[in-house]
Amino acid sequence: MNVNIFLNLLKKNVNCNKLNVVKNTLIAFYFSIYLLAVNANASPLPSYFITQPTSELNVSFEIVYQDNALFITGEEINGTLKIFSIIGNKIVDINVQDFSKLVIPINLDRQNLYIIRIETSNNKIITHKVVAH
């Protein structure tokens, strides 16, 4: 049954408010069917959109902020450590000789989210999010 014919039949028997509800429901239904059809024909994401978790990079770091200090446990490798606020302001940018057991005393504002970025000498980039408590 054509949607317009169905709506014309409803106009004769239903008040205007109920007609708008039915009309909006039908539009939403047809739109969802359209989205299902489009997604069924979609190709998978190209490989450059797929990110690797840190564990698959053969680099493991544990980062904890506690008692006004940043504790990093990782590998014996040098690189840089950068700390950014959630809006992108750079707070810290230091060179590190050994990430195996690193303690950095830093006073971060409580209840704010920070992004910790580690760039190692073998061109690996590790990013963690930390909430200061």
C-alpha positions as CSV (number, residue, x, y, z in Angstrom):
1,M,0.0,0.0,0.0
2,N,1.4,3.4,-0.9
3,V,2.1,5.7,2.0
4,N,0.1,8.6,0.6
5,I,-3.0,6.5,0.1
6,F,-2.7,5.2,3.7
7,L,-2.3,8.8,5.0
8,N,-5.4,9.9,2.9
9,L,-7.5,7.2,4.5
10,L,-6.3,8.2,7.9
11,K,-7.2,11.8,7.4
12,K,-10.9,10.9,7.1
13,N,-11.0,8.9,10.3
14,V,-8.3,10.4,12.7
15,N,-7.8,13.8,14.2
16,C,-4.8,15.9,13.1
17,N,-2.5,15.1,16.2
18,K,-2.8,11.4,15.8
19,L,-2.2,11.7,12.0
20,N,1.1,13.5,12.7
21,V,2.2,10.8,15.1
22,V,1.4,8.1,12.6
23,K,3.1,10.1,9.8
24,N,6.3,10.6,11.9
25,T,6.3,6.9,12.9
26,L,6.1,5.9,9.2
27,I,8.8,8.3,8.2
28,A,11.1,6.9,11.0
29,F,10.2,3.3,10.0
30,Y,11.1,3.9,6.3
31,F,14.3,5.8,7.3
32,S,15.4,2.9,9.5
33,I,14.8,0.5,6.6
34,Y,16.8,2.7,4.3
35,L,19.7,2.8,6.8
36,L,19.7,-1.0,7.1
37,A,19.8,-1.3,3.3
38,V,22.7,1.2,3.1
39,N,24.7,-0.5,5.9
40,A,24.2,-3.9,4.4
41,N,25.9,-2.7,1.2
42,A,28.6,-0.8,2.9
43,S,32.2,-2.0,2.5
44,P,34.3,-2.6,5.6
45,L,36.5,0.2,6.9
46,P,39.9,0.6,5.1
47,S,42.8,-0.7,7.1
48,Y,44.1,2.8,7.8
49,F,41.0,3.5,9.9
50,I,41.6,0.5,12.2
51,T,43.7,1.3,15.2
52,Q,45.9,-1.2,17.1
53,P,45.5,-1.5,20.9
54,T,48.7,-0.9,22.8
55,S,49.1,-4.6,23.7
56,E,49.4,-5.5,20.0
57,L,52.3,-3.0,19.5
58,N,54.5,-5.1,21.7
59,V,54.8,-2.2,24.1
60,S,53.1,-2.3,27.5
61,F,52.8,0.7,29.8
62,E,50.9,1.1,33.0
63,I,50.1,4.7,34.0
64,V,48.6,5.7,37.3
65,Y,48.1,9.2,38.9
66,Q,48.1,9.0,42.6
67,D,49.1,11.2,45.5
68,N,50.2,14.1,43.2
69,A,52.6,11.9,41.2
70,L,52.4,10.1,37.9
71,F,53.6,6.5,38.1
72,I,54.7,4.9,34.8
73,T,55.7,1.3,34.5
74,G,56.8,0.2,31.1
75,E,59.9,-0.8,29.1
76,E,63.5,0.2,29.3
77,I,63.4,2.6,26.4
78,N,63.9,6.3,26.0
79,G,61.5,8.8,24.5
80,T,59.3,11.8,25.4
81,L,56.4,12.1,27.8
82,K,53.8,14.8,27.1
83,I,50.8,15.6,29.3
84,F,47.9,17.5,27.8
85,S,44.7,18.9,29.3
86,I,41.5,17.7,27.8
87,I,41.3,21.0,25.7
88,G,44.8,20.4,24.3
89,N,47.0,22.6,26.5
90,K,50.4,21.1,26.9
91,I,51.3,20.8,30.6
92,V,54.5,18.7,30.5
93,D,57.0,17.9,27.7
94,I,60.0,16.0,29.0
95,N,62.6,13.6,27.6
96,V,62.8,10.3,29.5
97,Q,65.8,7.9,29.5
98,D,64.0,4.9,31.0
99,F,60.3,4.2,31.1
100,S,60.6,1.0,33.1
101,K,59.9,2.6,36.5
102,L,59.2,6.3,36.3
103,V,57.8,8.6,39.0
104,I,57.0,12.2,38.0
105,P,55.8,14.5,40.8
106,I,53.1,16.7,39.3
107,N,50.1,18.5,40.7
108,L,47.1,18.0,38.4
109,D,43.8,19.7,39.1
110,R,41.4,17.2,40.7
111,Q,38.4,15.8,38.7
112,N,40.0,16.8,35.3
113,L,40.8,14.5,32.5
114,Y,44.4,14.5,31.1
115,I,45.9,12.8,28.1
116,I,49.3,11.2,28.6
117,R,51.3,10.7,25.4
118,I,54.5,8.6,25.3
119,E,56.6,8.7,22.1
120,T,59.3,6.0,22.3
121,S,62.7,6.1,20.4
122,N,61.5,3.2,18.2
123,N,58.6,5.5,16.9
124,K,55.8,3.9,18.9
125,I,53.1,6.3,20.3
126,I,51.2,5.3,23.4
127,T,48.3,7.4,24.6
128,H,46.4,7.1,27.9
129,K,43.7,9.0,29.5
130,V,44.0,9.8,33.3
131,V,41.5,11.4,35.6
132,A,43.2,13.2,38.5
133,H,41.6,12.1,41.9
